[in-house]
Amino acid sequence: MTPNQYTPEEPISSIATALAPAALGIVRVSGKGCIELVSKVFSRPKALLEAAGNTLVYGWIQECHAELVSASKIDEVMLAVYRAPKSFTGEDMVEIFCHGGPAVVMAVQNLMLKSGFRQANRGEYTFRAFINGKTDLTRAEAVKEIIDSHTDVSRSHAAGRLAGALFSEIDSIKKLIIDTLAAIEVEIEYPEDEETIADSFDRSDIELAATRLQALADSWRGEKLYQDGARVVLAGRTNAGKSSLFNAILKEERAIVSDIEGTTRDWLESWASINGIPVRLFDTAGLRQTSDVIEAQGVEISRSLVHDADVVLYLVDGTSGMNEEDRDFIENCKEPLVVVYTKSDKGGVLGAEPLGEGVAEATGGGAEEAGARGRLSPPVCKISSKTGEGMADLFAQIYGLLTANLGSGGAGATTERTQAGLGSARQKEAVSAALESVRHALVSADDNYTLDAVVQDLEDALDALGEVTGDVTPDDVLGSIFANFCVGK
């Protein structure tokens, strides 16, 4: 959808819930005359037409026959009535709450389309809310973020943006720039003798704006991690306990667990939460030499998954200890790695031994050996998938590796500041452009450029920030944003 394709107030309809058996289904309509159109297929038209905004009306959705002698009842419903401008879209709206069977929901939607409504496009309801001034782009994008969130933390961050945390932060930064622009304009109109351009206005507001823009720009890496998630791959020899750990992290029996070597021949994957970070967890075939063609293919796939991983958990059977194959893999693995000794509940060779800080110590080496290999030793954990021992430590190690390079804008507690973090790559590009303009304004002042040059830089920064909230946004950007929404939002 773009403004050129948008027909103002045209009545639209769509199914707003999943087409799957459920207690309730919702068909949503919006636009000029939508209440009147629904009343024509409602058993109590007068009650609906006279209903105040933000009220419910009970009745039946029914299809009237051409001869107007009788009507076929489709479903018993509740209608939620919203009057403009107090609605999500800013237009008149009705939400039809019917029973949740797919056939029922489809019948209601098809009747709406026969009664004068057009099928809504992807994201058109949110698009109309934006066009009608009911929301800004940061809140609009947060709607999709909430729908797509995989963990409570990612949902909470998106909810903060939906509540206006990012908009408020951008607005506050814009005020700093506007106040500085106003002071410069006064200086241009009423010049005084100043030693330099930099002395002609108070630069503290611009410096503060630059600091806060940098914090926003830095937040994107952490927010992207919460949105997109990370790839965590379980690797190791056969019978190291990969499938057991996979099930333990998911808290369900997804993978077959057996003492028979080579049970896992293909990979399994599922979403999981590691201390609030969504991860795609991969259970892979055991790494070993084998003459079985199918198992060999599984081993090759496992190695490929390892190379694409954000974190590799290399599992070692704690009852038998590490061998040359394990040492070779660990020393040559270039991906972030955690060495995980499993089956701690069974005791055994390593069950009673303290583990070192790195694999060099755990395998009989030391700090000098680790330095000679040219890389730091990976962290080591001891766990039991059966009892849960060591799982908290393992999660902490994974979390630490995933957030190690995020800096001050990294993943952390849900606070007002983290909720004001950036929610999309589009926002990151615009904020970075604003930051560059603000910094250039400071350089221009320091290099004694004319005040007009500083003004231009600050106006460019305001334009860039306007793109974040939607004050200044090209049509093709709007189309790209809302095209990724689901139908019904």
Salt bridges, closest charged atoms under 4 A:
GLU10 OE1 - ARG118 NE 3.09
GLU50 OE2 - LYS46 NZ 2.81
GLU63 OE2 - LYS114 NZ 2.39
ASP75 OD1 - HIS99 ND1 2.80
GLU91 OE1 - ARG128 NH1 2.93
GLU95 OE2 - ARG28 NH2 2.85
GLU124 OE2 - ARG118 NH2 2.74
GLU124 OE2 - ARG128 NH2 3.28
ASP136 OD1 - ARG139 NH1 2.54
GLU141 OE1 - ARG426 NH2 2.81
GLU145 OE1 - ARG161 NH2 2.66
ASP148 OD2 - LYS144 NZ 2.50
ASP152 OD1 - ARG155 NE 3.91
GLU169 OE1 - ARG212 NH2 3.06
GLU169 OE2 - ARG417 NH1 2.88
ASP179 OD2 - LYS175 NZ 2.99
GLU207 OE2 - ARG203 NE 2.89
GLU223 OE2 - HIS157 ND1 2.80
GLU223 OE1 - ARG161 NH2 3.10
ASP228 OD2 - LYS224 NZ 2.94
GLU261 OE1 - ARG288 NH1 2.96
GLU269 OE1 - ARG280 NH2 2.83
ASP292 OD2 - ARG265 NH2 3.03
GLU295 OE2 - ARG288 NE 2.78
ASP317 OD2 - LYS343 NZ 2.97
GLU324 OE2 - ARG327 NH1 3.48
ASP326 OD2 - ARG237 NH2 2.85
GLU331 OE2 - ARG373 NH1 3.95
GLU335 OE2 - HIS307 ND1 3.94
GLU369 OE2 - ARG373 NH1 3.35
ASP446 OD1 - ARG203 NH1 2.51
ASP457 OD2 - HIS440 ND1 2.78
ASP471 OD2 - LYS174 NZ 2.89
